């Protein structure tokens, strides 16, 4: 009909604590007044292609959760039977899988349960592998493929994590500053300050919990000494020097910060959450750099 439409974030709509009457008419008038004053926060709405990539990414996450649950079920069954490897084996590696296949239980029912659990785990692993292959193919064909490649320059962010970040966050250029991205992920501290009193508490945990999870998992990699080798070195091949400089700066700064925080007595997992918050800022900087380089090429 030619009208400009926005989707307002319900949790950020101002409300008067003294109001005790709520009707559709009052809500409509209140929304109109807030929109006129500019007090409504608009929600970013992805297009169909981006939403399809997000759904595929979340399906892969569901498959990963199912695989973990099926493996735990098999492990608990073996624990009830008092079965465990006689030597140290890497869990779910080739040797461990061969040991599982060689088990022969006394009761036929137990052997049936073992076979069923193994077949369920095999099916879950195959499902996860297929979804990861489809996800990699969809990411390569996505308009945000350059951004996905750029994010892999950071330690702790391989292909799957980069796809998850892009699928959940979308185009990072929509965040005006790194602090806006940090706040969106819910990794910033709550604050209750007034006058000379300043108090900061735990993280807000607002926004996208999945993004917050993968950022914290990636931040654990920065507890190790900085360096570029192995898979990270391969992922950085062919990337712009400015992006590589941001990645090197992130490694050095975040490693120093986690050491400083733990030396001050902060718990290790608390320090890692702080590192995840700053990692989001470096990711924002890399995304802005890629955008500027693309504009220069287009010009």
Secondary structure, DSSP 8 states (H G I E B T S, - for coil): -------B-GGGS---TT-----HHHHHHHHHHHHHHT---B-----HHHHHHHHHHHHHHHHHHHHHHHHHHHHHHHHHTT---SS---TTSHHHHHHHHT---SSHHHHHHHHHHHHHHHHHHHHHHHHHHHHHHHHHTSTTHHHHHHHTTSTT--HHHHHHHHHHH--GGGSSSHHHHHHHHT-SEEE--BTTB--EEEE---S-HHHHHHHHHHHGGGGS-----HHHHHHTTT--HHHHHHHHHHHHHHHHHHHHHHHTT--HHHHHHHHHHHHHHHHHHHHHHHHHHHHHHH-
